Amino acid sequence: MQPHHWGILAGWVVVVVAFAGWLLWMLNSLVDDLIDLRLRKRFLIDLRGALETTQPGWGQVLDIGQSRGIGQRSVFVAVRSLLRDVLTGSEPTLLQHRSVLERYLESYRRAEPFEGLPSETRVHLERLQEVLGNDSLALEPLTIQIREMASVYRRDYIRQRIYTVWGFIVGIIGLLFAGYAYFFPYVPTAGSGVQQPTATASSATP
């Protein structure tokens, strides 16, 4: 193998290792999402049973979530999705508990008035809330506007990540085809219809 071939081979090894690392990262993220989804489904089963029997308070609902291994934010998301199903008619059996679910969400929003905002922004708003005291309700319009801007930024960020991932995949496929064509060039056969080059005599015949 010629020296420049070794360089190309080393480059391909780097590309394959990078692709394997990216694939492992994607699989790890997928596994984490599946585990979180499974825990949230179990929590929703517990919450439905609790609503039908004891109608626990928000603190007790958080305890149920912690026993299933999900945090306060995930509990809020699960309760909000359950209320959505009640309002859309997907959960008609829980319609009588609509007010209880709404109280859960209100309790969370009172405890976390800056939910959904970036952490660096929340720090400043929390300080302003402490300074304003009873007048902290004046921050609500600003909080809503920042939350909307953060939501737009988050969508753009996710879109850019998708474009980056697909661009990486397309680039890998292009490199694979280019490498294959380089190491295994097409050689036409005699029966392919392509005219073969004819060897010329090195000296004239007598």
Secondary structure as UniProt FT lines:
FT   HELIX           3..53
FT   HELIX           58..67
FT   TURN            68..69
FT   HELIX           72..88
FT   HELIX           92..97
FT   HELIX           98..111
FT   TURN            113..116
FT   HELIX           119..132
FT   HELIX           133..139
FT   HELIX           140..183
FT   HELIX           190..192
//
